[in-house]
Amino acid sequence: MKVKELIQLRLLNQRLAATEFESCVDVVSHFGAMQSQDYAMAKWAVGMRMQRASDPDVEMCINSGEIIRTHVLRPTWHFVSRKDIRWMMELSAPYVRKATQYVDRQVGLTDEIFKKIWKIIEVELQREDNLSKEDLMERLAKKKIDVENLMATQILIRAELEMRVCNGVRKKNKITYALFDRRVPPSEKISRKDSLVKLAAVYFGSRSPATVKDFMWWSGLNLSDATFGISGLGGSLKRASLGGLEYLYFENTPDQKKKTSVLLPAYDEYMVGYSEGRDIAFPPDVDKTLLGNGVFKPIVLVDNAIAGTWKKTGKEPFVEMQFLQDNKKKRSVRPKLEALKFFLGK
């Protein structure tokens, strides 16, 4: 496999080269989980993979609970479809809790304190849904439990991991919280072993070609669990060596030669979905810091290649692009620019 072939397969599986999706839920379900700490950018990550979408379309899916925004897989925000959140949280919560326990101890949160907090939060959310972090901390303070900002963050992450709360309806551009069981209906229990295989299938179905370490990074799984999940896929994964790394991919990946130009948001799965396999997407000898390492800045992709960065502006044409070099093919981004303007309602 050559580099250009690997990139083409990724773009197809990432639904950047072509997409059949008509709904937000279809996009998020395809990916399993999509990183979403930058809320506005994450909505574009979903919208640009749909045949046609607007920001209010994605916002409506989130407010309705079809898409849940929560801490899962790794200690950061992700979008997950309502039908996938239970099994995915049950699988990944123990890993994420290990990553958050140190800070819990540093800020003085013990199991006994958590028990008191849960009683208060559950009563308050039973009385009134869609309370902000500030609302909830104010209610705790009235019960003589005073918390500062970091402690509040840890409390809510833990509440999400234990499936006590999840995001509610946004109010005045503020995140709110609701009782998990009110937003997410019961679902059939999946065994841990089946969940590992299912997670591997979702990952390689949406992000391959990728390495085992890439899968471990994205999922938060250890090597033993990651390899078990992959082994459950049997011979359906093909293997290819490139640059000293072994990449895995599904052999039924469709072939398409058309090149892709797109405006990637910051923290897009095309970049954050990989660890050691991320660098192959960059042009040779490029200073990746100019591109925010492909993660922290929105990226311009021209004919399958990373060509520069972009940012929103307050006036026409609403987007400013900076290219690594004079790019004569940048006209190919124009349709995606129009799609972004439609998405933003410009």
N, C-alpha and C positions, 0 to 999 in steps of 0.2 A: 504493500500500500504506500502511495506517495502522499506527501503533505497535502497537496491540493485535493486529493481524493478523500482524505480524512476530514478536511474542513467542509467539503461538499456534503458528506454524510451527516456531519454534525448539524449543519444548517438545515438539512431536511428533517432530521429527528427533532430539532429544536423548533420546528415549524416556522422558520424564518425564510426559507427558500420557497415554501408553499404552505398554505393552510386550508383546511376544510372546516375549521371551527366557526360556528355561528354564535356560540354562547360563551360567557365568561367561565362558567362551570366546566365546560368541555376543555378549555385551555388549562385551567388549574388542575383538573383531574388527570390530564395527560402528563403533567409534570410531577404530580404527587404533592409537592410543596414548592412554592416560589418565594424567594427571599423578598421581604417587604418592609424593611425598616425605614426606607425612604418611600413614604406612602404615595406621593404623587407619581414618582418614577415607577413604582411597582404597578400602579394602575395602568400606566402606558405599556409596561411589559406584558400585561394581559391583553390590553386592547389592540396592540400592534400585531398580535397573533390571531386576531379574528378577521373575518372577511370585511367587516365594517363595524366600527364601534366608536362610542363617545365616552368621555369621562363619566357623565351621569349614568350610562349603562353599567359600567363597572361598579360605581358607587352604589347603585341600586342592588346589585348582587351581594355586596358586602353588608349593606344595611338590612337586607332581607334574611341574612344568615345562610344563603346558598354558599357563600364563601366565608370561611372563618379566618380571622387574622389573629395569630397566637404564637407563642414560643414553642417550637417543636423542632426535632432533629438536632439543632444546635441552639445555644442560648441567644437567639435573635428572632425577630419577627418573621413569620412566613404566612402566606396565603395557603389554605388547604380547603378542599371542598368539604362540605358538611358530611357527605357520605364516607369520607376517608379519615376524618379527624380522630375518631375513637381508636381504631386499630393502630393508627400511626402514633398517636400519643401514648397508648399503652406500651408500644414497643420502645419508643425513644425517651420517654420521661425519665427512666432511671439513669440514662446517660447524661441528660441535661442537668438533672439534680446533682449529680456528682460535680459538675462544673460550677454549680451555683452555691454549693454547701459552704465553701470557704468564706464567701462574702456574707452568707447568712450568719455564720459564727462571728465574723468581724463586727457586724452591726448589732449583735446581741439577740438574734432571733433563735429561739429554741423551740422544740416540738410542743412544749407546754404553752408557750406564748402563741404559737400558730393555732393551737386548738381554741384558745380564747378568741383569736381574731376571726377564725372561720365561723364561729357561732354568730358573731356580730355582723359580719359581711353577708352571710346567708339570710339572716333576718331582714337586714336593710334592703337586699335585692329582692326578697319576697314582697316587701312592701312597695318598692319602687324600682322598676327596671331602668337600665341605661343610665347608670351613675358614673361620673368621671372619677379619675384617680383622686382628685382633690375632694370630691364629694365623699368618697369612701373614707379617706383619711380624716376628714372632718367628723364623720360619724364615729370613727374609732376614738378620736380625741374626746368626744363627748362621753365615751365609756372609760375614760382615764387611760387610754393607750395612745401615747403620743409618739409619732413617727416622723423622722426626717425623710428627705427625698429618696436617698439611696435605699433606706429601709422599705419605703413604700414600693419602690420598684421590685425589690426582692419578694415582698409579700405577694404582689400581683403575679409575678412569674411563677411562684410556687403554687398559687391558686389555679393558674392555668395548667400547670403540669399535673395537678391532681384532679383536673377536669371539674373544678368547682365553678370557675367563671370562664368566660371568653368575651370577645368584643361584642359590644352592643351596637346600637345605632349611633352614628356620629352626630353630635350636637354642636353647632357653631364651630365647626372644624376641630372639635375635641373628641378624642377617643373616649368611649364609655364602655362600661362592663355590664354584663348580664349573667344570669345563672346559666351555666353550661347546659344543663338538662332541659332548660326551656328553649334553647336555641337549637340543640342537636337531639334529634329523636334517637331512641334506642336502635341498635343495630346488632346483627349476628356476630357473636364472638368469634374471633379468629385466633388460632393457636399462635404462639410465639414463632415457632418454626415456619408456619405458613406465612406469617407476617414478614419474616426475613426474606423469603423467596419473593413475595409480592413486592416488597420495597426494591429489591434488585431488579425485578422485571420493569417496574416503573422507571427506575433510574436509567437503565440502559436503553429502554424503549424511547426515552425522551432526550437523552444526552450523549449516547454513544456516537462514535468510538470514544471510550474512556478507559482508564486503568483501574485496577483494584484500589489503589490509593486514592484516586479521584472519588470513587464510590464511598470509601471510608470517610473522606473529608466531608462530603456532602451529607451523608447519613448520620455521622457521628458514631458509627458502629466501630467496634474493635475488629482486629483482623480475623479472629475466629468467626464472629458472627457475619462479617461481610463475605468471607469465603463460603460459609454455609449457604447464605442466600444465593450467591452466584452458582454454587454447585447444584442447587435445586432447579436451575434453568436447563440443566443437562447439556445436550449438544446443540442447543438452539443459538448459543453465542459462538461467533467465529472469533479468531484471534489473529492479530497482525502486529508485527514488530516494526517500530519506527523510532529512530533516534535513541536506541537503547531501552525503550519502554515497550511493554506489551499492552496493546489496546484490544478491548473486547467490544464486539458489536453484533447486533442481530443480522443474520444472513438474509432476512427478507426485507432489508432496507431498500426502498424503491430507488431506482436510478433516475437522476435528472441532471442535465448538463447546464441548465440555465443558471447564470450567475446572479448573486443576490446583493442588493444595496439596501441598507436599512439604517435607521437612527436608533441605536440601542440605548436604553436608559442606563443610568448608573445602577450597579448591583444586579445587572441582568444575569439570568441563568446561563447565558452563553459564555459568561466569564466566571461567575462565582460558583458554577456547578462543577468546577475542577480545581485540583491543586497542582500536581506535577504535570498534568496534561493541559494546563491553561496556556503555557508559553508558546505552544505550537501555533496558536492563532495569531501571534504577532509577526509582523514582517521582520526579516533578519536585521540585526544590528540596530534596531530601533531603541531609543531611550524610553523604556516603559513608564518612567515616572512622569513624562510629559503627557501620558495618557491615563494618569491616575492608576497605573498598573492594570488598566482595563476594568477596574471595579468602581473606583471612587468618582470617576467622571463619565458622563454619557459619551458613547463612542459612535463615530461615523464608520459604517462598513460600506465600502465601494467595491463592487465586483468580487465579493467574498473576502476581501482583504481589509484589515483595520487601516483606515486612512487618516483619522484625526478625531477631534472631539467636537461636541456641540453644546449649546446652552440656550435656554429660553430667554427672550428679551421682551420688553414691554411694548414694542412697536413693530410694525411691518419690517421684515418678513416673519417676525416672532421667533426666529431661530438664527443664531449666529454660529457658523461652522469655522473651525480652525483646522486646516489640513497640514499634515506632516511635510508635504511638498506640494508643488503646483500639480493639482490633479485634474487632468483633462476629462476624466470620466465622471466628474462630480454631478453632471446633469442627471445621471442615473438615480440620484437620491431624490430627485424632484417629486416623484409620485409618493414617496414615503413622507416627504415634507408636507405634501397636501393632506395625507392621511393624518399626520400629527395635528395639523391646523383644524381639521374636521373634529378630531378627538377632543381638542381643547375648546372647540366652539368659536374659533377665530374666523 
